[in-house]
Amino acid sequence: MKVFLDDERVTPNSWIRVYWPDEAIKLLKTGHVTEISIDHDLGDDERGTGYDVILWIEEAVYTQNFKPPKISVHSANSSARIKMESGIRNIYKVIR
């Protein structure tokens, strides 16, 4: 399944939309996510940001031998995008 984490954008066809990090993580834990596209700013930082999903994936890869899906960032927040993409690079370094 393809997961789209965002609070505002239109969900691409054939993607499952989630609004919060915990929803994305719940789907990731099933092991059935093949691709995830993540926004950073989700409207309520107390509920989390897209970066929290990157952190969860990174920790799961290191501690649980989690096999991550294809990960992309579609955030317009340029500084957050850089931070998230750095986390993604770290994830892929471990699994190669």
C-alpha positions as CSV (number, residue, x, y, z in Angstrom):
1,M,0.0,0.0,0.0
2,K,1.1,3.6,-0.6
3,V,0.6,6.0,2.3
4,F,0.2,9.8,2.0
5,L,0.7,11.8,5.2
6,D,-0.7,15.3,4.8
7,D,-3.2,17.6,6.3
8,E,-4.1,19.7,3.2
9,R,-3.0,18.4,-0.2
10,V,-5.1,16.3,-2.5
11,T,-4.4,12.6,-2.0
12,P,-2.9,11.0,-5.2
13,N,-5.0,8.2,-6.7
14,S,-4.5,4.8,-5.2
15,W,-2.8,6.2,-2.1
16,I,-4.2,5.9,1.5
17,R,-4.3,9.2,3.2
18,V,-3.5,9.7,6.9
19,Y,-3.4,13.0,8.8
20,W,-1.2,12.2,11.8
21,P,2.1,10.5,12.5
22,D,0.5,7.8,14.7
23,E,-1.8,6.8,11.9
24,A,1.2,6.5,9.5
25,I,3.2,4.5,12.0
26,K,0.3,2.2,12.6
27,L,0.2,1.3,8.9
28,L,4.0,1.0,8.7
29,K,3.9,-1.5,11.5
30,T,1.7,-3.8,9.4
31,G,4.7,-4.3,7.0
32,H,2.4,-3.8,4.0
33,V,3.5,-0.2,3.2
34,T,5.5,-0.1,0.0
35,E,5.8,3.6,-0.3
36,I,5.2,6.6,1.9
37,S,5.1,10.3,1.1
38,I,5.4,12.6,4.0
39,D,4.6,16.3,4.7
40,H,6.2,17.9,7.7
41,D,3.7,20.5,9.0
42,L,0.5,18.8,9.8
43,G,-1.4,21.6,11.6
44,D,-0.9,20.6,15.2
45,D,2.8,20.1,16.3
46,E,1.6,18.7,19.6
47,R,0.2,15.7,17.7
48,G,3.4,15.5,15.8
49,T,5.1,16.3,12.5
50,G,6.2,14.2,9.5
51,Y,9.7,14.2,11.0
52,D,8.3,12.0,13.8
53,V,7.6,9.3,11.2
54,I,11.1,9.6,9.9
55,L,12.5,9.2,13.4
56,W,10.2,6.2,14.0
57,I,11.4,4.5,10.8
58,E,15.0,5.2,11.6
59,E,14.8,3.7,15.1
60,A,12.8,0.7,13.9
61,V,15.5,0.0,11.2
62,Y,18.2,0.2,13.8
63,T,16.5,-1.7,16.6
64,Q,14.0,-4.0,15.0
65,N,15.5,-4.8,11.6
66,F,12.5,-3.0,10.0
67,K,12.5,-3.0,6.2
68,P,11.5,0.5,5.3
69,P,9.3,1.3,2.3
70,K,10.3,3.8,-0.4
71,I,10.2,7.2,1.4
72,S,9.7,10.6,-0.1
73,V,9.1,14.1,1.3
74,H,6.6,16.5,-0.2
75,S,6.9,19.3,2.4
76,A,7.1,22.9,1.4
77,N,8.9,23.7,4.7
78,S,12.5,23.9,3.3
79,S,14.4,23.5,6.5
80,A,12.2,20.6,7.7
81,R,12.6,19.0,4.3
82,I,16.4,19.1,4.6
83,K,16.2,17.5,8.1
84,M,13.8,14.8,6.9
85,E,15.9,14.0,3.8
86,S,18.9,13.7,6.0
87,G,17.1,11.2,8.2
88,I,16.1,9.2,5.1
89,R,19.7,9.1,3.9
90,N,20.7,7.7,7.3
91,I,17.9,5.0,7.0
92,Y,19.1,3.9,3.6
93,K,22.8,3.8,4.7
94,V,21.9,1.1,7.3
95,I,19.9,-1.1,5.0
96,R,22.4,-1.2,2.1
